[in-house]
Amino acid sequence: MFLRTLLCLFIAVPSMFWSPIPARAETELLVSAAASLTESFKEIGKSFMAKNPGVKVRFNFAATGPLLQQIAQGAPADVFASADQESMDKAEKDGLILPGSRADFVGNSLVLIAPVNLPVVTGLGDLKSGRVQKIAMGNPDSVPVGRYTKAALEKQGLWEALAPKGVMGISVKQALEYVMRGEVEAG
């Protein structure tokens, strides 16, 4: 009996020291961010992970409206970065963000762009010309950049004339892709 116990100890004790020790679990930070923030947030994420070993940042990029719906329906998110104040106000009102955690840290600028190989647009006035058949923009009913675009064009008295030329995208990224592929004359 003593020999059997000694044999078991001889096998068991060394195996405790030779077996791999499980690595500490990585902390994961899930960031749901507006599509317009994709490139900058990816860079920030790399820098953050380099400075915080053991923290893995995962991103969920989409239009702000769908992101807000996902969070409202229970999708996990540690950080919500919206493309507009209106959506942040709604998230706060609906209790989707922790009280006191909201911080404005970035802003967007509305710009007019055109494909490099189609230099028919140099300013807002050119959008009314017959040379411009299609204008990429975010859908004002669901995308912050669409609301910004509509407000800016209304302020210039151009919305009614240009809305029929609008090719509505579901995100600012989609509108940019339409322009980059030359599917529209401006965006």
TISELUM-21789 format. One record per residue (C-alpha): y, x, z; residue number from 1. Coordinates in steps of 0.5 Angstrom, whole numbers. Each point is the difference from the previous one (the first is absolute). Layout:
((Y X Z) NUM),
...
This chain:
((0 0 0) 1),
((5 6 2) 2),
((-2 3 -7) 3),
((2 -6 -4) 4),
((6 -1 4) 5),
((2 7 -1) 6),
((-2 -1 -8) 7),
((5 -6 0) 8),
((6 4 3) 9),
((-2 6 -5) 10),
((1 -5 -6) 11),
((6 -4 3) 12),
((5 4 3) 13),
((1 5 -6) 14),
((0 -6 -5) 15),
((6 -3 4) 16),
((4 7 -1) 17),
((-2 0 -8) 18),
((1 -7 -2) 19),
((7 -1 -3) 20),
((5 -3 4) 21),
((3 -6 -3) 22),
((7 1 -2) 23),
((6 -4 3) 24),
((1 -6 -4) 25),
((7 0 -4) 26),
((5 -4 1) 27),
((2 -5 -6) 28),
((7 -2 -1) 29),
((0 -6 -5) 30),
((7 -1 -4) 31),
((1 -6 -4) 32),
((6 2 -4) 33),
((4 -3 -6) 34),
((-2 3 -7) 35),
((7 3 -1) 36),
((-2 5 6) 37),
((-6 2 -3) 38),
((2 7 -2) 39),
((4 2 6) 40),
((-5 -3 5) 41),
((-5 4 -3) 42),
((4 6 1) 43),
((2 -2 7) 44),
((-7 -1 1) 45),
((-3 7 -2) 46),
((6 3 5) 47),
((-2 -5 6) 48),
((-7 2 -1) 49),
((1 7 0) 50),
((4 0 6) 51),
((-5 -5 4) 52),
((-7 3 -1) 53),
((-5 -5 2) 54),
((5 -6 -3) 55),
((-2 -3 -7) 56),
((5 -4 -3) 57),
((-3 -6 -5) 58),
((5 -4 -5) 59),
((0 -7 -2) 60),
((5 0 -6) 61),
((2 -7 -3) 62),
((6 -4 -1) 63),
((3 -2 7) 64),
((-1 -8 -1) 65),
((-8 1 0) 66),
((0 6 5) 67),
((4 -5 5) 68),
((-6 -5 -2) 69),
((-5 4 1) 70),
((3 2 7) 71),
((1 -7 2) 72),
((-8 -2 -2) 73),
((-2 6 5) 74),
((0 6 -4) 75),
((0 6 4) 76),
((7 4 0) 77),
((3 5 4) 78),
((6 1 -4) 79),
((3 -5 -4) 80),
((6 3 -5) 81),
((3 -6 -4) 82),
((5 1 -6) 83),
((5 -5 3) 84),
((3 -3 6) 85),
((-2 -7 -1) 86),
((-8 2 0) 87),
((1 4 6) 88),
((4 -6 4) 89),
((-6 -5 -2) 90),
((-5 5 3) 91),
((5 1 6) 92),
((1 -8 1) 93),
((-8 -1 -1) 94),
((-2 5 5) 95),
((-3 5 -5) 96),
((3 6 3) 97),
((1 2 7) 98),
((6 -2 3) 99),
((5 6 0) 100),
((-4 4 -5) 101),
((4 -2 -6) 102),
((4 6 -3) 103),
((4 1 -6) 104),
((-1 7 -3) 105),
((0 -1 -8) 106),
((4 -4 -5) 107),
((-1 -2 -7) 108),
((5 1 -6) 109),
((0 -4 -6) 110),
((0 3 -7) 111),
((0 -1 -7) 112),
((-5 4 -4) 113),
((-2 0 -7) 114),
((-6 4 -4) 115),
((2 7 -2) 116),
((-2 -2 -7) 117),
((4 -6 0) 118),
((7 2 1) 119),
((3 -7 -1) 120),
((2 -1 7) 121),
((6 4 3) 122),
((3 -6 5) 123),
((-1 -7 2) 124),
((4 -3 -6) 125),
((-5 3 -5) 126),
((-5 -5 3) 127),
((3 -6 -3) 128),
((-1 3 -7) 129),
((-5 -2 -5) 130),
((-3 7 0) 131),
((-3 -1 7) 132),
((-5 -6 0) 133),
((-4 2 6) 134),
((3 2 7) 135),
((-5 2 6) 136),
((1 -3 6) 137),
((-3 -2 7) 138),
((-1 -7 1) 139),
((6 -3 4) 140),
((-5 -5 3) 141),
((-4 5 3) 142),
((2 7 -1) 143),
((6 3 4) 144),
((2 4 -6) 145),
((0 -6 -4) 146),
((5 -4 5) 147),
((4 7 0) 148),
((0 -1 -8) 149),
((2 -7 0) 150),
((6 1 5) 151),
((3 6 -4) 152),
((-1 -4 -6) 153),
((3 -6 3) 154),
((6 4 3) 155),
((1 3 -7) 156),
((0 -7 -4) 157),
((-6 2 -4) 158),
((-6 -3 4) 159),
((0 -7 -5) 160),
((0 4 -6) 161),
((-5 5 2) 162),
((-5 -4 4) 163),
((-4 -2 -7) 164),
((-1 7 -2) 165),
((-3 2 7) 166),
((-7 2 0) 167),
((-2 -1 8) 168),
((-4 5 3) 169),
((-4 -1 7) 170),
((3 7 3) 171),
((6 5 -2) 172),
((-6 5 -2) 173),
((-2 -5 -5) 174),
((7 -1 -3) 175),
((0 7 -1) 176),
((-6 1 -3) 177),
((2 -5 -5) 178),
((6 4 -2) 179),
((-4 7 0) 180),
((-5 -3 -5) 181),
((6 -3 -4) 182),
((-2 -7 0) 183),
((7 -2 2) 184),
((7 3 -2) 185),
((2 0 7) 186),
((-2 -1 7) 187),
